[in-house]
Structures are given as structure tokens and as C-alpha cells.
Amino acid sequence: MSEPGAGFRRGVDVDPRREEGDRYVLNGSKMWITNGPVAETLVVYAKTDPAAGPRGITASSSKKHEGIFHRAKARQARNARLRHRRAGVRDCEVPEENVLGEAGRGVNVLMSGLDYERSVLAAGPLGIMQACLDVVMPYVHERKQFGQPIGSFQLVQGKIADMYTTMNASRAYVYAVAKACDRGETTREDAAGAILYASEKATQCALDAIQLLGGNGYINDYPTGRLLRDAKLYEIGAGTSEIRRMLIGRELFEKSA
């Protein structure tokens, strides 16, 4: 999706001088391809009809070695389990049978996949919130102040309560959306809403965990700093929080007309 100059602008270009009957010839570049270094097949969005704007984008599948190459070394994200690449597309020939869906309807392919991607990704913040509690709970028993565990102080208990209730509220929302996906009843506003809510709450939960650990929460001896970085990624990938809010508002406005 992402490109060097935009989160998602138009897709790579089709060379009008090189269209060859039943195949397209693609040129351009993409960025932030998650797990790009290990992927063998990629979905490429190309601008096949420049005059049609978003309706002129076509989705297709291509093998990595068929005109698609890495333009830079893998970028190790703060999340150590992910690697990203910037890919170049040079004279990549795509036969007609590799088109996904219909020509000119690539945005439909993109958005239909994004609804499910957001629903699946929303589970990640749930795990982060649980991990935050897994770090915090033993710590508030072990850490002593004034001769007693800090977990006995009411302000500490208040933060723990907020983390716990927020996690369970997020879990209920995400699970409800996942069950709707299983029934084929997911909606765009809820797919975006689940990850919007869960990701922002995971970031706050990680911040609370750091605060409860004090100075120890800030150093790398404890995992709370990594959990915060991992949580923040979910507010950016698969459409930022701002994009999700826009989608939710637009869907609700159009459905209430």
C-alpha cells in the first residue's frame, strides 16, 4: 500500500508504451512492506487508468523475482518480530490472469482485505495489554515502599483497575467483531472501530505499566518500553487512527442518511 511520498496515493505506474496485449508492464516503488524480505508473492496495486483516479487502480499478484526487487536493506522495526522493505517495480510484466478481481477495481480488493486485516490485527493490542498486566502484577507485590508493597496503595490499585477493565472492554469489542467476521456480517465501521479502540487503549495501558514501574519501566531491563513501542505500531499500520476515525464517521453518516 504505502509509497515513498504517501501512505497510499495511486499505485505504481503502468507504462503506456509497454502495454503488450493481455499483459501490463509496471514501474514504480512501494514502502513498508511488512515481512517483505521473506515473501515470495506480492499483491501490487497499479494505476492502469490515470484519468479514472481511484477507480483506475488494478490489483494483481506477482512473484518477487519477476521485475520486483528490494531497493534497500531490510528495516528492522522496533517490533523485533517484523521486518520491512522498500520494493522497486521495474518492467514487471503482469499477465491478465494475475489480475485480482476486475481491472480498475483494485481499491475494492484493497478495502475488502483491510476490513479483515483490521479485525485480525485488533487481537495484537489485547495481547499487549495482557503482557502489561503480567509485568505489573508481580512487580507491585515485590516493590516495597514504607514497609509495604506498592500494590497496597490506592492510586496504584486505581491504575491496575483501569488497565484491567480497559483490557476486558477491548477484548469484548474485538471478539464481537471477530464473531461477526465468522458469520460474514462484519462492517467497515466496526472493523476500524475495534482496532482503533484496542490500539489506543493498549498504548495507554503500556504507559500506565511504565508509570507503575517508575524508573524501572523506562530502562531495557524490563519489557515495558518494548510493549509501548509495539502498542504504538497498531495506531499506525493498516490505516492510522485518524483514517479509522474518518472511516467510522463516514460510514455512520452515509448509513443514517
Salt bridges, closest charged atoms under 4 A:
GLU3 OE1 - ARG9 NE 3.40
GLU3 OE2 - LYS30 NZ 2.89
ASP13 OD2 - ARG10 NH2 3.23
ASP13 OD1 - LYS47 NZ 3.34
ASP15 OD1 - ARG17 NE 3.15
GLU20 OE2 - ARG18 NE 3.49
ASP91 OD1 - ARG18 NH1 3.57
GLU93 OE2 - ARG18 NH2 3.91
GLU93 OE1 - ARG23 NH1 3.48
ASP115 OD2 - ARG188 NH2 3.17
GLU185 OE1 - ARG183 NE 2.91
GLU189 OE2 - LYS255 NZ 2.84
GLU200 OE2 - ARG245 NH1 2.82
ASP208 OD1 - LYS159 NZ 3.53
ASP230 OD2 - ARG81 NH2 2.63
ASP230 OD2 - ARG226 NH1 3.40
GLU235 OE1 - LYS232 NZ 3.29
